[in-house]
Amino acid sequence: MSSPVCVLTGATGGIGRAIALRLAKEGWRLLLVGRNVKQLAALQLECGNDAEYFQADLSNSESRDDLAKFAQQIGGATLLINNAGVNVMQGFSEISEQQIDHLLNINLHVPIKLCQLFLPQVTRNKGTIVNIGSSFGSIGYPYQTLYCASKFGLRGMTEALARELSHSDVKVLYLAPRATDTAINSPQVRAMNKELGNTMDPPEKVADALIDLIKSKKRRRFIGFPETLFARINGAFPSLVDNAIAKQLPKIKSFFAN
């Protein structure tokens, strides 16, 4: 009971599972959050005695409130990791209004609301909030308009909140993986990445980077080359990235043609 509590959303996904197992080795008491009870229970067993799980639909305000109450009962969150996310890669004109609402809610609105909800607990425990973003939170990419919108927003929110709380004992961090070998990537996306020569990192690499970030004095970390370089160039000289991606566009389109 003396171990600090980490609330981890999206715990049963590829990155979430890797993060959970890594944090368990670091001695954290885990509160694993997800929607699939069987997967949560299995992960709890893997993580050991200091792990508990909480089934929740985080798009529901009552579920979020119940999660916060449960976390408080077991000591309060010292670490909140907003990892849950979804993606759809397709042409902008083909995206439905329902898809827009769902993706922006899960990837952007829910993390913002959880940051606000858990901030009192994290503040009391002089803890840390980590928002899991993406290299597409810095680089606008064709057929990823919604995902980019959500991750650009999350990066901006994280940066603003970190600066707002810079004189407090709370750290607010941003971790940006590149393409990762998880189920969030459809067969089309995997084929496209292979054709373009894009590296897909194992989830364990993301988990290791998260641990390094938490232990460092940095506020943000971007994973992988050349994606990290592209993010920097895109911020300073976006036209250079425009031209580079324009050369890839015919290949990208070929995977999503009707």
Backbone torsions as a table, in degrees:
resi	resn	phi	psi	omega
1	MET	NA	-16.8	-178.0
2	SER	-82.3	-13.1	-179.9
3	SER	-69.1	143.2	177.7
4	PRO	-67.1	147.7	-174.9
5	VAL	-95.4	132.5	172.5
6	CYS	-114.2	123.5	172.8
7	VAL	-94.5	117.3	-175.0
8	LEU	-119.0	112.9	176.5
9	THR	-87.9	157.8	-176.5
10	GLY	61.3	36.7	-169.5
11	ALA	-67.7	-28.3	-174.1
12	THR	-93.7	-0.6	173.7
13	GLY	-73.1	174.7	-176.8
14	GLY	-59.9	-49.9	178.8
15	ILE	-69.7	-41.3	-179.3
16	GLY	-59.8	-45.1	-179.9
17	ARG	-61.9	-43.8	179.8
18	ALA	-63.2	-40.4	178.1
19	ILE	-64.2	-44.3	-179.2
20	ALA	-59.0	-47.5	-178.4
21	LEU	-65.8	-35.6	179.0
22	ARG	-69.2	-43.0	179.8
23	LEU	-67.5	-34.3	177.7
24	ALA	-60.7	-40.3	177.8
25	LYS	-67.2	-26.5	179.7
26	GLU	-82.5	-3.5	175.6
27	GLY	93.7	12.5	178.6
28	TRP	-78.6	147.5	169.5
29	ARG	-90.2	118.2	-169.4
30	LEU	-98.1	135.9	167.4
31	LEU	-113.3	100.9	-173.9
32	LEU	-85.8	125.7	-174.4
33	VAL	-118.2	130.2	178.4
34	GLY	-170.0	-172.4	-176.9
35	ARG	-107.2	-20.6	-175.7
36	ASN	-99.2	109.0	-175.0
37	VAL	-63.2	-42.4	-178.4
38	LYS	-61.9	-44.2	179.6
39	GLN	-67.7	-38.3	177.8
40	LEU	-63.6	-44.3	-179.4
41	ALA	-63.8	-40.1	179.1
42	ALA	-65.3	-41.9	179.4
43	LEU	-67.5	-36.0	176.8
44	GLN	-58.1	-43.8	179.2
45	LEU	-63.5	-39.1	178.7
46	GLU	-65.4	-35.3	-175.4
47	CYS	-80.3	-21.1	175.4
48	GLY	102.4	-170.7	-170.9
49	ASN	-66.2	-23.4	-177.3
50	ASP	-91.0	22.8	179.8
51	ALA	-118.2	139.5	172.4
52	GLU	-131.8	162.6	178.3
53	TYR	-130.0	159.7	-178.9
54	PHE	-141.6	115.0	177.5
55	GLN	-78.9	129.7	-177.4
56	ALA	-157.0	143.7	165.6
57	ASP	-97.1	101.3	-171.6
58	LEU	-70.2	-9.6	174.0
59	SER	-76.2	-9.2	-179.7
60	ASN	-98.4	126.6	-175.7
61	SER	-64.7	-35.8	179.3
62	GLU	-66.5	-39.2	177.7
63	SER	-63.5	-40.0	178.0
64	ARG	-64.6	-42.1	178.9
65	ASP	-63.6	-42.4	179.2
66	ASP	-64.1	-37.7	177.3
67	LEU	-61.9	-46.0	-179.7
68	ALA	-62.7	-39.8	178.9
69	LYS	-64.9	-42.8	179.8
70	PHE	-64.7	-42.6	178.0
71	ALA	-60.3	-40.0	179.4
72	GLN	-64.2	-36.9	-179.2
73	GLN	-64.7	-27.7	-178.2
74	ILE	-101.3	15.3	173.4
75	GLY	123.7	-11.7	-179.3
76	GLY	84.8	145.4	-176.2
77	ALA	-73.8	128.4	168.3
78	THR	-96.5	-27.1	179.4
79	LEU	-134.5	124.7	173.1
80	LEU	-114.6	123.5	177.7
81	ILE	-116.7	110.3	176.5
82	ASN	-86.6	95.2	-174.5
83	ASN	-112.0	-22.1	-176.2
84	ALA	-60.1	136.6	179.3
85	GLY	-166.3	160.7	177.6
86	VAL	-134.4	165.9	179.3
87	ASN	-149.3	152.0	170.1
88	VAL	-141.3	124.1	179.6
89	MET	-112.5	105.5	179.7
90	GLN	-162.0	172.5	-179.0
91	GLY	-62.3	142.3	-175.3
92	PHE	-59.1	-40.5	-177.4
93	SER	-68.3	-15.5	-178.1
94	GLU	-95.5	-6.9	-176.3
95	ILE	-78.3	132.3	-179.2
96	SER	-83.5	161.1	177.4
97	GLU	-61.9	-36.4	178.4
98	GLN	-63.3	-40.9	177.3
99	GLN	-63.6	-41.0	178.4
100	ILE	-58.9	-50.4	-177.8
101	ASP	-62.4	-43.2	-176.2
102	HIS	-66.7	-48.2	-176.0
103	LEU	-66.2	-45.6	-179.5
104	LEU	-66.1	-32.1	178.5
105	ASN	-67.1	-51.3	-176.6
106	ILE	-68.9	-42.8	-172.7
107	ASN	-84.4	-24.1	-174.0
108	LEU	-125.2	-55.0	-175.4
109	HIS	-64.3	-45.7	-178.0
110	VAL	-62.7	-47.9	177.2
111	PRO	-59.0	-39.5	178.2
112	ILE	-61.6	-45.9	-178.5
113	LYS	-66.2	-37.2	178.1
114	LEU	-69.0	-37.8	175.8
115	CYS	-57.8	-46.5	-179.5
116	GLN	-66.4	-41.5	-177.3
117	LEU	-66.5	-40.7	-175.5
118	PHE	-92.5	-6.2	-176.9
119	LEU	-57.1	-40.8	177.4
120	PRO	-59.5	-40.8	178.9
121	GLN	-66.0	-47.1	-178.3
122	VAL	-64.2	-36.5	178.6
123	THR	-64.8	-46.2	179.0
124	ARG	-59.7	-36.0	-177.3
125	ASN	-93.6	6.0	179.7
126	LYS	51.0	52.8	-170.4
127	GLY	-107.0	-152.9	-168.9
128	THR	-139.5	141.1	170.3
129	ILE	-113.9	131.1	176.0
130	VAL	-121.9	122.8	173.6
131	ASN	-103.1	125.3	180.0
132	ILE	-87.4	113.5	-179.4
133	GLY	-102.8	-133.1	-176.7
134	SER	-169.4	158.1	170.8
135	SER	-61.1	-24.6	176.7
136	PHE	-79.2	5.2	168.7
137	GLY	-86.8	-3.6	178.5
138	SER	-127.0	-16.7	-176.5
139	ILE	-126.8	114.7	174.4
140	GLY	-70.5	128.9	-172.3
141	TYR	-129.9	138.3	-179.1
142	PRO	-57.3	142.6	178.0
143	TYR	66.9	10.8	176.0
144	GLN	-125.4	31.7	-172.3
145	THR	-60.0	-46.5	-178.8
146	LEU	-67.0	-46.5	-179.0
147	TYR	-61.0	-44.3	177.3
148	CYS	-60.6	-43.8	179.7
149	ALA	-57.8	-44.3	-178.2
150	SER	-68.9	-40.9	-176.4
151	LYS	-79.0	-33.2	171.1
152	PHE	-59.8	-44.1	179.4
153	GLY	-63.4	-42.1	-179.7
154	LEU	-65.7	-39.0	178.2
155	ARG	-64.1	-44.1	179.5
156	GLY	-64.9	-41.2	178.6
157	MET	-63.9	-43.4	-179.6
158	THR	-63.2	-43.8	179.7
159	GLU	-62.7	-44.2	-179.8
160	ALA	-64.7	-44.1	-179.5
161	LEU	-66.6	-39.1	177.9
162	ALA	-59.9	-40.4	179.6
163	ARG	-72.5	-35.2	177.9
164	GLU	-64.2	-34.3	-176.8
165	LEU	-102.3	15.9	-173.2
166	SER	-64.7	-22.1	178.9
167	HIS	-96.5	8.4	179.8
168	SER	-103.7	-176.8	177.5
169	ASP	-90.6	4.0	-178.3
170	VAL	-95.5	132.6	173.4
171	LYS	-101.3	135.9	176.4
172	VAL	-121.6	116.7	-169.8
173	LEU	-120.7	156.5	-179.8
174	TYR	-130.1	124.7	178.1
175	LEU	-116.7	127.1	-176.1
176	ALA	-118.4	94.2	173.0
177	PRO	-71.3	159.4	166.8
178	ARG	-94.3	-161.6	178.9
179	ALA	-54.6	130.9	-176.8
180	THR	-125.6	145.7	-174.9
181	ASP	-78.2	78.7	179.0
182	THR	-136.0	173.5	-176.9
183	ALA	-70.0	-11.5	178.9
184	ILE	-65.1	-21.1	179.8
185	ASN	-92.0	121.6	179.0
186	SER	-71.8	165.1	175.2
187	PRO	-55.9	-35.5	177.5
188	GLN	-61.8	-45.1	-178.7
189	VAL	-65.6	-39.9	178.2
190	ARG	-63.1	-42.8	179.4
191	ALA	-64.7	-40.5	178.7
192	MET	-63.2	-45.7	179.4
193	ASN	-60.4	-38.3	178.8
194	LYS	-66.0	-43.1	-179.3
195	GLU	-64.2	-38.9	-177.6
196	LEU	-85.3	-7.2	-178.5
197	GLY	76.5	24.5	179.5
198	ASN	-80.9	128.5	179.3
199	THR	-74.3	138.1	173.0
200	MET	-112.4	114.6	-176.6
201	ASP	-76.2	149.2	170.6
202	PRO	-69.6	148.3	-179.8
203	PRO	-56.3	-30.5	-178.6
204	GLU	-62.3	-30.9	177.7
205	LYS	-65.9	-38.2	177.5
206	VAL	-66.9	-42.1	179.2
207	ALA	-62.0	-42.3	178.4
208	ASP	-64.0	-40.3	178.8
209	ALA	-64.9	-36.5	178.0
210	LEU	-63.8	-45.0	178.7
211	ILE	-61.3	-43.9	178.6
212	ASP	-60.8	-41.4	-179.6
213	LEU	-64.4	-44.4	-179.9
214	ILE	-60.7	-38.5	-176.8
215	LYS	-81.4	-13.0	-177.6
216	SER	-90.7	-178.9	175.3
217	LYS	-100.2	8.2	-178.9
218	LYS	-82.5	155.2	178.1
219	ARG	-99.1	-16.6	-175.4
220	ARG	-148.7	152.3	175.0
221	ARG	-148.0	134.7	176.7
222	PHE	-112.5	137.5	-173.0
223	ILE	-106.1	129.8	168.2
224	GLY	98.8	146.4	174.7
225	PHE	-120.4	134.6	15.9
226	PRO	-94.1	6.0	-175.6
227	GLU	-58.2	-40.7	179.2
228	THR	-62.5	-42.2	178.2
229	LEU	-65.0	-42.4	179.0
230	PHE	-60.5	-39.0	179.7
231	ALA	-62.1	-40.6	179.8
232	ARG	-69.6	-43.6	179.2
233	ILE	-64.1	-40.4	-179.1
234	ASN	-61.8	-32.4	178.3
235	GLY	-71.6	-34.5	-175.1
236	ALA	-98.8	-40.2	-175.8
237	PHE	-134.3	69.8	-174.0
238	PRO	-60.2	-26.3	-179.1
239	SER	-64.8	-29.7	177.1
240	LEU	-65.6	-39.6	178.2
241	VAL	-73.2	-35.5	173.8
242	ASP	-51.4	-48.9	-175.8
243	ASN	-67.9	-39.4	-179.6
244	ALA	-65.0	-43.7	-179.0
245	ILE	-72.9	-32.9	177.7
246	ALA	-58.2	-35.3	178.1
247	LYS	-68.3	-28.6	179.5
248	GLN	-83.9	-18.1	-168.8
249	LEU	-55.9	-42.9	178.7
250	PRO	-57.6	-40.7	178.3
251	LYS	-67.4	-41.8	179.6
252	ILE	-60.4	-46.9	-178.9
253	LYS	-59.5	-34.6	-175.3
254	SER	-62.8	-23.1	-179.0
255	PHE	-87.9	-10.9	-175.8
256	PHE	-128.9	18.0	178.0
257	ALA	-71.4	144.4	179.6
258	ASN	-69.9	NA	NA
